[in-house]
Amino acid sequence: MSDFRIILSATMKLIVGLGNPGNQYANNRHNVGFMCVSRFAKERGWSFDKKEGLSRTSHGRLGGEEIILARPQTFMNASGEAVKKLVIKYRIKPEDLVVVHDEMDLQLGNIRMRQGGGSAGHNGVESIIYEIGTPNFVRLRIGVGHPNDAVSGTQKQVIRHVLGDFDGDEAAAITKVIDDAGNALATLVRDGIERAMNQFNKSNSTKPTHIGDTPVQLPD
């Protein structure tokens, strides 16, 4: 584990959406973290116009608090390298770091927020834990389901699932989920994590997910 330790900071939140850079990955299930922070920024008229370290960032204020949104430009497995640079630069406390990422153990339509815990096998989250030296940051997990709605699958199935695009049957559901995620993030910033968890850690699932063959263009 890295021996890096986080330095305390002033009031500021760093919200990181996880994904893979490049147009070929833009609509993948694995990129739903990017989708969420992009929508959050767009709805507020913020733009990802800065290149800081290994991330594209957007800056704004919400509820009197400074917000930095980030999309790491490393690949998913090295997300921690990008996050670490921003944490050091802005002296972010663990509780003020929020990571938005896909979660196969949740059905499409569900979101869950929590602070701390393990990576649950998510390589991007594992990379962040390793690089910043603590698991005690906030996670907003966006359900994408298992391949063919199976509890387990072969490695090939899993990779195909997370690197596959949301299909036509999933389009309406994921659009609502991205909206819910944005509302959860806003509630977190304004009212704190307990209020956000109480309000949004609920089941709002749609039909089970599966690997489809008809990709759709999702809103940015």
Secondary structure by P-SEA (a helix, b strand, c coil): cccbbbbbbcbbbbbbbbbbbcccccccccaaaaaaaaaaaaaaccccccccccccccccccccbbbbbbbbcccccaaaaaaaaaaaaaccccccbbbbbbbccccccbbbbbccccccccaaaaaaaaaacccccccbbbbbccccccccccaaaaaaaaaccccccaaaaaaaaaaaaaaaaaaaacccaaaaaacccccccccccccccbbbbccc
